[in-house]
Amino acid sequence: MKQENLDRLALPEKRLKSGGKVREVLSGSAAASAGIEPGDRIIAVDGHSVHDILEYSFRTAGASMVFTVLKKDGGVEQIQLTRNPDDDIGISFQDLTFDEIRICCNRCLFCFIEQLPPRLRRTLYVKDDDFRHSFFFGNFITLTNLEPADVDRILEQRLSPLYISVHTTDDELRCRLMGTRRAGGILEKLRQLVTGGISLHIQIVVCPGINDGPALDRTLLDLMSLGRRVESVGIVPVGLTKYQRNSAQIRPFTALEAAALIRQVQLHQLEQLNRVGERRIFLADEWYLLAQASIPDYEEYEDFPQLENGIGLVRNLWHDYEQMKKYLKKSRQNWSKYLVLTGASGKLALQPLIADINRSMDSQIAVMAVPSQFFGGNVTVTGLVTGEDIVRHLAGDDLSDFRKLIVPDVMLNHDNQLFLDDMSIAELRRQLKMEIEIAKTSAKGLLTALDMLDSQEGRKRLRNKNKVSRWH
């Protein structure tokens, strides 16, 4: 599950009562007129149980319905509600899902959550494998906990697209990788979804010597055979921390292996390009950075279908920066020195931008890669740099030449207050005794933090113009 989505969710409370708890009722709405109040629970609509906001929306699409309501005083009422179909019913709920989050029960050899150190905040250990969160947030799920009734609901309510972690289409190998016999039959499950009109984005986490080589070839051929409802396949390398429990079975890729895998996948991309006019298969940026290979051109990522999965971030960042150069301040002044912090992979992405900014603006901006000692292993991504890592790496350095530190928001939780190790941004400021600016992890965010965009007018014109680009 993506970090920003993990932080968005609270661990589900143990509910003795089912249904969706009403957080707010809009004044003058049909719900208010029917007597529904904050604190009530919507148990069912027209006799159908509702387990989440998606099911509630599906069941309340008409003009007239009967709610089964568990009132906040403990009584149960049947409430007839009539409204204009164009009007909002007027109910907002406390949670997106009304029952427990579907937790992953697999024991994947490479599970990143099981490689986390102890004593982090509780939400980081949630092994979300909920098909509703896949639809809500684009989280990857495994389908191993899906029951026939769940599949029927996905097809009936057209919950599309979904994001599926496949890893391999070889049943025996998938069961081994994921530590459960329920991992088998993946092709049949995918075929049922695409036949039912559900579009899919697929993830393959590749482990060297396990599901690469011929196994990867077979997986890609099988997935492409499912047709255009498989909209994208993203291939990412296994991520390992120093807390991994399967070090005897899994290791990181070498640079040579990464280069070979790039060439292998390029053949599949070329075949798809010739056959259907699209590549449909994409490699995570880590492969190119590890192999020291050229990042593909902007057009080769097509519509960037898996940008949030680390695929195309570098190229999108560079492209966005080129689009924004026209909005840089025209005056060439001697800018104060800034130090931009990032991860090891992020430095490779940022260095060309920083060098160009320094040339264009006569500035003295430095970029520093902070090693992830907290997680160790081969962790190089910016989002896993902790406050402790930053303090340790900068300890003893003379920072007096720098006026400000720039910290990307991808290192912090959703409200930009805590690093993964629960160090607050305020504590980091206190320990380093420096001014710290939090930057949105995009070209626009970086230039805004550096105060280099020309005017509010220029910023307004850039707002929402481009895709989000995260410092890798």
KEDREN-365099 format. One record per residue (C-alpha): residue in one letter; x, y, z. Coordinates in steps of 0.1 Angstrom, whole numbers, padded with zeros to 4 digits, always signed. Example, Ala and Ser with C-alpha at 12.3 -4.5 7.8 and 13.67 -1.06 7.14 Angstrom:
! residues 2
A+0123-0045+0078S+0137-0011+0071
END
This chain:
! residues 472
M+0000+0000+0000K+0012+0035-0008Q+0026+0054+0022E+0003+0084+0017N-0027+0061+0017L-0016+0042+0047D-0014+0074+0067R-0048+0084+0054L-0064+0053+0070A-0069+0047+0107L-0068+0012+0120P-0104+0000+0121E-0121+0003+0155K-0136-0029+0168R-0173-0023+0159L-0201-0040+0178K-0225-0023+0154S-0225-0027+0116G-0233-0001+0089G-0219+0033+0080K-0217+0058+0108V-0231+0092+0097R-0207+0120+0103E-0227+0149+0090V-0262+0156+0075L-0266+0185+0051S-0291+0210+0063G-0323+0211+0042S-0313+0178+0024A-0336+0148+0019A-0317+0130+0047A-0323+0158+0071S-0360+0159+0062A-0362+0122+0068G-0348+0126+0103I-0314+0110+0098E-0289+0125+0123P-0251+0125+0129G-0242+0094+0149D-0269+0072+0132R-0257+0041+0113I-0271+0032+0079I-0274-0005+0080A-0291-0013+0047V-0308+0003+0017D-0339-0014+0003G-0330-0045+0023H-0294-0047+0009S-0266-0045+0035V-0241-0017+0028H-0205-0023+0037D-0189+0009+0023I-0195+0042+0005L-0193+0025-0029E-0221+0001-0021Y-0241+0029-0005S-0238+0050-0036F-0248+0021-0058R-0279+0013-0038T-0290+0050-0035A-0289+0059-0072G-0327+0061-0075A-0353+0086-0064S-0369+0066-0036M-0355+0041-0011V-0359+0027+0023F-0331+0030+0048T-0326+0006+0077V-0311+0029+0103L-0296+0021+0137K-0303+0053+0156K-0277+0067+0179D-0300+0059+0209G-0299+0022+0200G-0333+0018+0182V-0337+0005+0147E-0360+0023+0122Q-0371+0019+0087I-0370+0053+0070Q-0385+0061+0037L-0365+0087+0018T-0375+0104-0015R-0354+0129-0033N-0347+0145-0067P-0322+0121-0084D-0301+0152-0093D-0299+0162-0056D-0274+0149-0030I-0290+0128-0003G-0271+0149+0022I-0252+0122+0041S-0214+0121+0047F-0199+0092+0065Q-0172+0088+0091D-0153+0062+0071L-0151+0051+0034T-0155+0015+0045F-0181+0005+0071D-0166-0029+0081E-0130-0041+0087I-0103-0034+0062R-0095-0066+0043I-0061-0076+0056C-0035-0095+0035C-0030-0130+0049N-0002-0140+0025R+0034-0146+0036C+0052-0132+0005L+0089-0138+0005F+0095-0101-0003C+0067-0085+0017F+0080-0050+0025I+0057-0045+0055E+0073-0076+0072Q+0107-0059+0067L+0098-0029+0088P+0116-0024+0121P+0096-0026+0153R+0079+0003+0172L+0068+0024+0142R+0033+0039+0142R+0006+0013+0139T-0008+0023+0105L+0025+0013+0088Y+0020-0024+0097V-0015-0026+0081K-0012-0052+0053D-0041-0038+0032D-0054-0062+0006D-0089-0047+0002F-0104-0045-0033R-0123-0014-0023H-0091+0005-0015S-0077-0007-0048F-0106+0011-0065F-0105+0041-0041F-0068+0048-0040G-0051+0026-0067N-0035+0002-0041F-0023-0031-0054I-0041-0062-0041T-0034-0099-0046L-0069-0113-0051T-0061-0142-0026N-0088-0131-0002L-0115-0125-0028E-0147-0147-0024P-0172-0154-0052A-0196-0128-0037D-0168-0102-0039V-0162-0109-0076D-0199-0107-0083R-0201-0073-0066I-0170-0060-0085L-0187-0070-0118E-0222-0057-0108Q-0210-0024-0096R-0183-0020-0122L-0155-0013-0098S-0129-0004-0125P-0100-0001-0128L-0085-0024-0102Y-0047-0027-0094I-0035-0062-0091S-0002-0076-0078V+0005-0107-0100H+0042-0112-0098T+0040-0144-0119T+0013-0164-0138D+0029-0197-0129D+0006-0210-0102E+0032-0231-0084L+0057-0203-0084R+0031-0177-0073C+0021-0199-0044R+0057-0202-0034L+0064-0165-0037M+0032-0155-0018G+0033-0183+0008T-0003-0195+0003R-0021-0220-0019R-0048-0194-0025A-0024-0176-0048G-0030-0202-0075G-0054-0197-0104I-0045-0161-0110L-0050-0162-0148E-0085-0175-0143K-0093-0147-0118L-0079-0121-0141R-0098-0135-0171Q-0131-0134-0152L-0125-0097-0143V-0116-0086-0178T-0144-0106-0194G-0167-0088-0171G-0155-0054-0183I-0131-0046-0155S-0099-0028-0165L-0067-0038-0147H-0033-0023-0139I-0008-0051-0131Q+0023-0050-0109I+0051-0075-0110V+0077-0074-0082V+0107-0092-0097C+0131-0112-0075P+0164-0123-0091G+0166-0160-0099I+0130-0166-0089N+0104-0149-0112D+0127-0132-0137G+0142-0147-0169P+0119-0172-0187A+0093-0169-0159L+0090-0132-0166D+0086-0139-0203R+0058-0163-0196T+0041-0139-0173L+0042-0110-0198L+0029-0132-0226D+0001-0145-0205L-0010-0110-0193M-0009-0096-0228S-0031-0125-0240L-0059-0112-0218G-0065-0083-0241R-0067-0045-0238R-0085-0045-0205V-0050-0051-0191E-0042-0014-0195S-0007-0015-0180V+0019-0038-0165G+0045-0023-0142I+0077-0042-0134V+0095-0032-0102P+0126-0047-0085V+0123-0063-0051G+0130-0038-0023L+0149-0052+0007T+0157-0037+0041K+0181-0049+0067Y+0152-0065+0086Q+0143-0090+0058R+0136-0125+0070N+0143-0143+0038S+0179-0132+0030A+0189-0167+0021Q+0163-0168-0007I+0161-0132-0020R+0188-0107-0028P+0188-0074-0047F+0195-0071-0084T+0230-0062-0097A+0236-0035-0123L+0243-0061-0149E+0212-0080-0141A+0192-0048-0143A+0206-0040-0177A+0197-0075-0190L+0162-0072-0177I+0157-0039-0194R+0168-0054-0227Q+0144-0084-0221V+0114-0062-0214Q+0122-0039-0244L+0115-0069-0267H+0080-0073-0252Q+0074-0035-0254L+0084-0035-0291E+0061-0065-0298Q+0031-0047-0282L+0040-0014-0300N+0039-0032-0333R+0008-0052-0325V-0015-0027-0308G+0003+0006-0311E+0011+0009-0273R+0038-0005-0251R+0015-0014-0222I+0045-0027-0203F+0067-0003-0183L+0097-0005-0161A+0102+0012-0128D+0128+0040-0127E+0150+0019-0104W+0160-0004-0132Y+0174+0025-0153L+0191+0041-0123L+0207+0009-0112A+0219+0000-0147Q+0230+0036-0153A+0209+0034-0185S+0191+0062-0203I+0157+0072-0190P+0131+0066-0217D+0116+0096-0236Y+0085+0112-0222E+0063+0097-0250E+0074+0062-0242Y+0055+0063-0209E+0023+0070-0229D-0002+0083-0203F+0020+0074-0173P-0005+0048-0160Q+0016+0038-0130L+0033+0070-0120E+0025+0065-0083N+0042+0031-0086G+0076+0047-0094I+0073+0043-0131G+0082+0074-0151L+0088+0097-0122V+0122+0109-0133R+0112+0116-0169N+0080+0134-0158L+0100+0155-0133W+0124+0165-0160H+0096+0172-0185D+0077+0193-0160Y+0108+0213-0152E+0114+0221-0189Q+0078+0233-0191M+0083+0256-0161K+0116+0272-0171K+0097+0299-0188Y+0082+0310-0155L+0115+0313-0137K+0123+0348-0123K+0141+0369-0149S+0164+0387-0125R+0198+0371-0121Q+0206+0376-0084N+0230+0358-0061W+0205+0335-0044S+0210+0324-0009K+0224+0289-0006Y+0199+0261-0002L+0205+0224+0005V+0180+0200-0010L+0177+0167+0008T+0167+0135-0011G+0174+0098-0012A+0202+0081-0032S+0179+0075-0062G+0164+0110-0059K+0198+0126-0062L+0203+0110-0096A+0170+0125-0107L+0175+0159-0092Q+0211+0166-0102P+0205+0176-0138L+0177+0200-0127I+0197+0216-0099A+0227+0220-0123D+0205+0237-0148I+0189+0259-0122N+0223+0270-0109R+0234+0279-0144S+0202+0297-0153M+0197+0316-0120D+0233+0321-0109S+0224+0303-0077Q+0243+0280-0054I+0219+0252-0046A+0233+0219-0034V+0216+0185-0034M+0225+0159-0009A+0216+0122-0008V+0207+0109+0027P+0215+0072+0031S+0186+0052+0046Q+0205+0037+0076F+0172+0033+0095F+0160+0007+0070G+0194-0003+0056G+0195-0030+0029N+0192-0016-0006V+0167+0011+0002T+0175+0042-0018V+0141+0059-0023T+0134+0093-0009G+0102+0084+0008L+0119+0060+0032V+0145+0086+0045T+0137+0092+0082G+0144+0121+0105E+0170+0100+0123D+0188+0094+0090I+0189+0131+0083V+0203+0140+0118R+0228+0112+0117H+0240+0121+0082L+0243+0159+0089A+0258+0155+0123G+0291+0173+0126D+0287+0190+0092D+0291+0228+0090L+0258+0239+0077S+0264+0276+0083D+0268+0283+0046F+0232+0272+0039R+0203+0295+0047K+0177+0268+0044L+0171+0230+0041I+0146+0218+0015V+0128+0186+0026P+0104+0169+0002D+0070+0161+0015V+0072+0125+0004M+0095+0119+0035L+0066+0130+0057N+0031+0117+0066H+0000+0132+0049D-0001+0163+0071N+0037+0170+0067Q+0044+0166+0104L+0061+0132+0110F+0088+0112+0094L+0085+0074+0093D+0104+0071+0125D+0079+0095+0141M+0104+0123+0144S+0085+0156+0138I+0096+0183+0115A+0097+0206+0145E+0122+0182+0162L+0143+0182+0131R+0144+0220+0131R+0154+0220+0168Q+0182+0194+0164L+0197+0210+0133K+0190+0246+0143M+0181+0254+0108E+0152+0268+0088I+0135+0240+0070E+0111+0243+0040I+0088+0215+0030A+0085+0212-0007K+0059+0193-0027T+0078+0165-0045S+0074+0179-0080A+0093+0204-0102K+0068+0231-0094G+0071+0222-0057L+0109+0225-0058L+0109+0258-0076T+0082+0272-0053A+0103+0262-0022L+0133+0279-0038D+0112+0310-0045M+0122+0310-0081L+0088+0311-0099D+0082+0345-0114S+0048+0355-0101Q+0015+0344-0086E+0002+0346-0122G+0028+0322-0134R+0021+0298-0105K-0017+0300-0111R-0012+0291-0148L+0009+0261-0137R-0016+0249-0112N-0028+0214-0120K-0013+0217-0155N+0010+0187-0152K+0010+0152-0136V+0025+0149-0101S+0062+0141-0103R+0077+0127-0072W+0115+0128-0064H+0122+0092-0068
END
